[in-house]
């Protein structure tokens, strides 16, 4: 025995989401997401400009009402990657670096995501309620010396 601790599947995919965030091209919020089914990666996403548009890193953010309208969110990019490639997201888990916004929460429910694991909070109290209404389990991951500790998040809590 070497004392090596093999990462759990949750640890592994959370770290993949963190790596995807490093590809984000919007400096306001660098978010990464990975979509997984049966412990197999089916899609990745990060915050970035729509295909063919200049990156916010290069030309600045296109702000309207406090939001960058050029950027597609990481979670939506992962779901759209599934759609583009003909891969079903039904029954999947979304690992994301940030708590999903309302728009991404709605998209995840409609796309059949059944579990969401996130690292950082995002100031949107309605997302948890939307995910709960769609019967999506929601967990916050907190780093510890032994790996990530997942805590179930209930709407309003």
C-alpha positions as protocol buffer text, in pm:
chain_id: "A"
residue {
  index: 1
  type: UNK
  ca { x: 0 y: 0 z: 0 }
}
residue {
  index: 2
  type: UNK
  ca { x: 134 y: 339 z: -99 }
}
residue {
  index: 3
  type: UNK
  ca { x: -101 y: 565 z: 96 }
}
residue {
  index: 4
  type: UNK
  ca { x: -233 y: 701 z: -231 }
}
residue {
  index: 5
  type: UNK
  ca { x: -598 y: 804 z: -219 }
}
residue {
  index: 6
  type: UNK
  ca { x: -770 y: 752 z: -549 }
}
residue {
  index: 7
  type: UNK
  ca { x: -1016 y: 1036 z: -623 }
}
residue {
  index: 8
  type: UNK
  ca { x: -1385 y: 956 z: -602 }
}
residue {
  index: 9
  type: UNK
  ca { x: -1588 y: 999 z: -920 }
}
residue {
  index: 10
  type: UNK
  ca { x: -1728 y: 1323 z: -778 }
}
residue {
  index: 11
  type: UNK
  ca { x: -1375 y: 1450 z: -703 }
}
residue {
  index: 12
  type: UNK
  ca { x: -1262 y: 1355 z: -1053 }
}
residue {
  index: 13
  type: UNK
  ca { x: -1545 y: 1532 z: -1235 }
}
residue {
  index: 14
  type: UNK
  ca { x: -1534 y: 1841 z: -1011 }
}
residue {
  index: 15
  type: UNK
  ca { x: -1168 y: 1880 z: -1101 }
}
residue {
  index: 16
  type: UNK
  ca { x: -1257 y: 1840 z: -1469 }
}
residue {
  index: 17
  type: UNK
  ca { x: -1509 y: 2124 z: -1435 }
}
residue {
  index: 18
  type: UNK
  ca { x: -1240 y: 2338 z: -1274 }
}
residue {
  index: 19
  type: UNK
  ca { x: -1009 y: 2261 z: -1567 }
}
residue {
  index: 20
  type: UNK
  ca { x: -1284 y: 2350 z: -1817 }
}
residue {
  index: 21
  type: UNK
  ca { x: -1322 y: 2686 z: -1637 }
}
residue {
  index: 22
  type: UNK
  ca { x: -961 y: 2764 z: -1729 }
}
residue {
  index: 23
  type: UNK
  ca { x: -1077 y: 2775 z: -2095 }
}
residue {
  index: 24
  type: UNK
  ca { x: -1345 y: 3039 z: -2022 }
}
residue {
  index: 25
  type: UNK
  ca { x: -1309 y: 3358 z: -2224 }
}
residue {
  index: 26
  type: UNK
  ca { x: -1529 y: 3593 z: -2019 }
}
residue {
  index: 27
  type: UNK
  ca { x: -1326 y: 3767 z: -1747 }
}
residue {
  index: 28
  type: UNK
  ca { x: -1634 y: 3854 z: -1539 }
}
residue {
  index: 29
  type: UNK
  ca { x: -1690 y: 3491 z: -1437 }
}
residue {
  index: 30
  type: UNK
  ca { x: -1478 y: 3198 z: -1546 }
}
residue {
  index: 31
  type: UNK
  ca { x: -1708 y: 2899 z: -1517 }
}
residue {
  index: 32
  type: UNK
  ca { x: -1661 y: 2540 z: -1628 }
}
residue {
  index: 33
  type: UNK
  ca { x: -1905 y: 2250 z: -1650 }
}
residue {
  index: 34
  type: UNK
  ca { x: -1892 y: 1883 z: -1735 }
}
residue {
  index: 35
  type: UNK
  ca { x: -2187 y: 1659 z: -1808 }
}
residue {
  index: 36
  type: UNK
  ca { x: -2158 y: 1297 z: -1700 }
}
residue {
  index: 37
  type: UNK
  ca { x: -2375 y: 986 z: -1730 }
}
residue {
  index: 38
  type: UNK
  ca { x: -2284 y: 651 z: -1573 }
}
residue {
  index: 39
  type: UNK
  ca { x: -1943 y: 793 z: -1470 }
}
residue {
  index: 40
  type: UNK
  ca { x: -1863 y: 872 z: -1832 }
}
residue {
  index: 41
  type: UNK
  ca { x: -1797 y: 1222 z: -1962 }
}
residue {
  index: 42
  type: UNK
  ca { x: -2050 y: 1317 z: -2231 }
}
residue {
  index: 43
  type: UNK
  ca { x: -1986 y: 1692 z: -2272 }
}
residue {
  index: 44
  type: UNK
  ca { x: -1790 y: 1988 z: -2142 }
}
residue {
  index: 45
  type: UNK
  ca { x: -1857 y: 2360 z: -2145 }
}
residue {
  index: 46
  type: UNK
  ca { x: -1717 y: 2691 z: -2031 }
}
residue {
  index: 47
  type: UNK
  ca { x: -1830 y: 3053 z: -2037 }
}
residue {
  index: 48
  type: UNK
  ca { x: -1746 y: 3198 z: -2374 }
}
residue {
  index: 49
  type: UNK
  ca { x: -1866 y: 3400 z: -2669 }
}
residue {
  index: 50
  type: UNK
  ca { x: -2096 y: 3247 z: -2927 }
}
residue {
  index: 51
  type: UNK
  ca { x: -1922 y: 3066 z: -3209 }
}
residue {
  index: 52
  type: UNK
  ca { x: -1751 y: 3312 z: -3442 }
}
residue {
  index: 53
  type: UNK
  ca { x: -1782 y: 3615 z: -3213 }
}
residue {
  index: 54
  type: UNK
  ca { x: -1480 y: 3782 z: -3053 }
}
residue {
  index: 55
  type: UNK
  ca { x: -1390 y: 3672 z: -2702 }
}
residue {
  index: 56
  type: UNK
  ca { x: -1459 y: 3906 z: -2411 }
}
residue {
  index: 57
  type: UNK
  ca { x: -1096 y: 3855 z: -2306 }
}
residue {
  index: 58
  type: UNK
  ca { x: -997 y: 4019 z: -2636 }
}
residue {
  index: 59
  type: UNK
  ca { x: -1257 y: 4295 z: -2684 }
}
residue {
  index: 60
  type: UNK
  ca { x: -1428 y: 4340 z: -2349 }
}
residue {
  index: 61
  type: UNK
  ca { x: -1769 y: 4231 z: -2229 }
}
residue {
  index: 62
  type: UNK
  ca { x: -2087 y: 4336 z: -2411 }
}
residue {
  index: 63
  type: UNK
  ca { x: -2289 y: 4446 z: -2109 }
}
residue {
  index: 64
  type: UNK
  ca { x: -2668 y: 4488 z: -2095 }
}
residue {
  index: 65
  type: UNK
  ca { x: -2847 y: 4521 z: -1759 }
}
residue {
  index: 66
  type: UNK
  ca { x: -2544 y: 4397 z: -1570 }
}
residue {
  index: 67
  type: UNK
  ca { x: -2492 y: 4084 z: -1780 }
}
residue {
  index: 68
  type: UNK
  ca { x: -2259 y: 4004 z: -2066 }
}
residue {
  index: 69
  type: UNK
  ca { x: -2489 y: 3918 z: -2356 }
}
residue {
  index: 70
  type: UNK
  ca { x: -2211 y: 3782 z: -2576 }
}
residue {
  index: 71
  type: UNK
  ca { x: -2134 y: 3496 z: -2338 }
}
residue {
  index: 72
  type: UNK
  ca { x: -2296 y: 3152 z: -2342 }
}
residue {
  index: 73
  type: UNK
  ca { x: -2285 y: 2998 z: -1996 }
}
residue {
  index: 74
  type: UNK
  ca { x: -2076 y: 2688 z: -1930 }
}
residue {
  index: 75
  type: UNK
  ca { x: -2372 y: 2468 z: -1837 }
}
residue {
  index: 76
  type: UNK
  ca { x: -2565 y: 2565 z: -2150 }
}
residue {
  index: 77
  type: UNK
  ca { x: -2256 y: 2511 z: -2365 }
}
residue {
  index: 78
  type: UNK
  ca { x: -2229 y: 2155 z: -2229 }
}
residue {
  index: 79
  type: UNK
  ca { x: -2597 y: 2087 z: -2301 }
}
residue {
  index: 80
  type: UNK
  ca { x: -2566 y: 2238 z: -2650 }
}
residue {
  index: 81
  type: UNK
  ca { x: -2261 y: 2022 z: -2717 }
}
residue {
  index: 82
  type: UNK
  ca { x: -2481 y: 1719 z: -2649 }
}
residue {
  index: 83
  type: UNK
  ca { x: -2748 y: 1850 z: -2884 }
}
residue {
  index: 84
  type: UNK
  ca { x: -2495 y: 1929 z: -3156 }
}
residue {
  index: 85
  type: UNK
  ca { x: -2347 y: 1580 z: -3136 }
}
residue {
  index: 86
  type: UNK
  ca { x: -2672 y: 1385 z: -3094 }
}
residue {
  index: 87
  type: UNK
  ca { x: -2594 y: 1273 z: -2738 }
}
residue {
  index: 88
  type: UNK
  ca { x: -2879 y: 1248 z: -2488 }
}
residue {
  index: 89
  type: UNK
  ca { x: -2830 y: 1430 z: -2159 }
}
residue {
  index: 90
  type: UNK
  ca { x: -3121 y: 1245 z: -1995 }
}
residue {
  index: 91
  type: UNK
  ca { x: -3024 y: 1096 z: -1661 }
}
residue {
  index: 92
  type: UNK
  ca { x: -2697 y: 1289 z: -1640 }
}
residue {
  index: 93
  type: UNK
  ca { x: -2512 y: 1479 z: -1368 }
}
residue {
  index: 94
  type: UNK
  ca { x: -2386 y: 1833 z: -1428 }
}
residue {
  index: 95
  type: UNK
  ca { x: -2068 y: 1927 z: -1240 }
}
residue {
  index: 96
  type: UNK
  ca { x: -2011 y: 2303 z: -1245 }
}
residue {
  index: 97
  type: UNK
  ca { x: -1776 y: 2543 z: -1079 }
}
residue {
  index: 98
  type: UNK
  ca { x: -2057 y: 2787 z: -996 }
}
residue {
  index: 99
  type: UNK
  ca { x: -2417 y: 2753 z: -883 }
}
residue {
  index: 100
  type: UNK
  ca { x: -2632 y: 2763 z: -1198 }
}
residue {
  index: 101
  type: UNK
  ca { x: -2832 y: 3072 z: -1291 }
}
residue {
  index: 102
  type: UNK
  ca { x: -3207 y: 3049 z: -1352 }
}
residue {
  index: 103
  type: UNK
  ca { x: -3167 y: 3014 z: -1730 }
}
residue {
  index: 104
  type: UNK
  ca { x: -2919 y: 2728 z: -1698 }
}
residue {
  index: 105
  type: UNK
  ca { x: -3130 y: 2563 z: -1426 }
}
residue {
  index: 106
  type: UNK
  ca { x: -3433 y: 2566 z: -1658 }
}
residue {
  index: 107
  type: UNK
  ca { x: -3226 y: 2425 z: -1945 }
}
residue {
  index: 108
  type: UNK
  ca { x: -3092 y: 2146 z: -1724 }
}
residue {
  index: 109
  type: UNK
  ca { x: -3440 y: 2046 z: -1610 }
}
residue {
  index: 110
  type: UNK
  ca { x: -3568 y: 2042 z: -1969 }
}
residue {
  index: 111
  type: UNK
  ca { x: -3263 y: 1843 z: -2088 }
}
residue {
  index: 112
  type: UNK
  ca { x: -3316 y: 1568 z: -1830 }
}
residue {
  index: 113
  type: UNK
  ca { x: -3026 y: 1641 z: -1594 }
}
residue {
  index: 114
  type: UNK
  ca { x: -3103 y: 1461 z: -1265 }
}
residue {
  index: 115
  type: UNK
  ca { x: -2818 y: 1580 z: -1041 }
}
residue {
  index: 116
  type: UNK
  ca { x: -2613 y: 1901 z: -1013 }
}
residue {
  index: 117
  type: UNK
  ca { x: -2289 y: 1936 z: -815 }
}
residue {
  index: 118
  type: UNK
  ca { x: -2139 y: 2284 z: -783 }
}
residue {
  index: 119
  type: UNK
  ca { x: -1850 y: 2456 z: -604 }
}
residue {
  index: 120
  type: UNK
  ca { x: -1921 y: 2829 z: -567 }
}
residue {
  index: 121
  type: UNK
  ca { x: -2244 y: 3008 z: -483 }
}
residue {
  index: 122
  type: UNK
  ca { x: -2409 y: 3243 z: -732 }
}
residue {
  index: 123
  type: UNK
  ca { x: -2653 y: 3513 z: -621 }
}
residue {
  index: 124
  type: UNK
  ca { x: -2975 y: 3367 z: -765 }
}
residue {
  index: 125
  type: UNK
  ca { x: -3224 y: 3230 z: -511 }
}
residue {
  index: 126
  type: UNK
  ca { x: -3468 y: 3097 z: -771 }
}
residue {
  index: 127
  type: UNK
  ca { x: -3241 y: 2838 z: -932 }
}
residue {
  index: 128
  type: UNK
  ca { x: -3264 y: 2588 z: -645 }
}
residue {
  index: 129
  type: UNK
  ca { x: -3645 y: 2606 z: -656 }
}
residue {
  index: 130
  type: UNK
  ca { x: -3646 y: 2547 z: -1033 }
}
residue {
  index: 131
  type: UNK
  ca { x: -3414 y: 2247 z: -998 }
}
residue {
  index: 132
  type: UNK
  ca { x: -3626 y: 2106 z: -713 }
}
residue {
  index: 133
  type: UNK
  ca { x: -3945 y: 2147 z: -918 }
}
residue {
  index: 134
  type: UNK
  ca { x: -3773 y: 1947 z: -1192 }
}
residue {
  index: 135
  type: UNK
  ca { x: -3672 y: 1675 z: -941 }
}
residue {
  index: 136
  type: UNK
  ca { x: -3301 y: 1754 z: -985 }
}
residue {
  index: 137
  type: UNK
  ca { x: -3082 y: 1672 z: -684 }
}
residue {
  index: 138
  type: UNK
  ca { x: -2856 y: 1964 z: -592 }
}
residue {
  index: 139
  type: UNK
  ca { x: -2526 y: 1934 z: -403 }
}
residue {
  index: 140
  type: UNK
  ca { x: -2264 y: 2186 z: -297 }
}
residue {
  index: 141
  type: UNK
  ca { x: -1907 y: 2052 z: -301 }
}
residue {
  index: 142
  type: UNK
  ca { x: -1662 y: 2180 z: -42 }
}
residue {
  index: 143
  type: UNK
  ca { x: -1293 y: 2096 z: -63 }
}
residue {
  index: 144
  type: UNK
  ca { x: -1138 y: 1907 z: 228 }
}
residue {
  index: 145
  type: UNK
  ca { x: -802 y: 1730 z: 276 }
}
residue {
  index: 146
  type: UNK
  ca { x: -974 y: 1400 z: 190 }
}
residue {
  index: 147
  type: UNK
  ca { x: -1134 y: 1532 z: -130 }
}
residue {
  index: 148
  type: UNK
  ca { x: -1465 y: 1707 z: -182 }
}
residue {
  index: 149
  type: UNK
  ca { x: -1748 y: 1680 z: 70 }
}
residue {
  index: 150
  type: UNK
  ca { x: -2094 y: 1702 z: -88 }
}
residue {
  index: 151
  type: UNK
  ca { x: -2384 y: 1858 z: 99 }
}
residue {
  index: 152
  type: UNK
  ca { x: -2741 y: 1831 z: -28 }
}
residue {
  index: 153
  type: UNK
  ca { x: -2897 y: 2173 z: -95 }
}
residue {
  index: 154
  type: UNK
  ca { x: -3270 y: 2211 z: -42 }
}
residue {
  index: 155
  type: UNK
  ca { x: -3476 y: 2496 z: -194 }
}
residue {
  index: 156
  type: UNK
  ca { x: -3488 y: 2791 z: 40 }
}
residue {
  index: 157
  type: UNK
  ca { x: -3198 y: 2649 z: 239 }
}
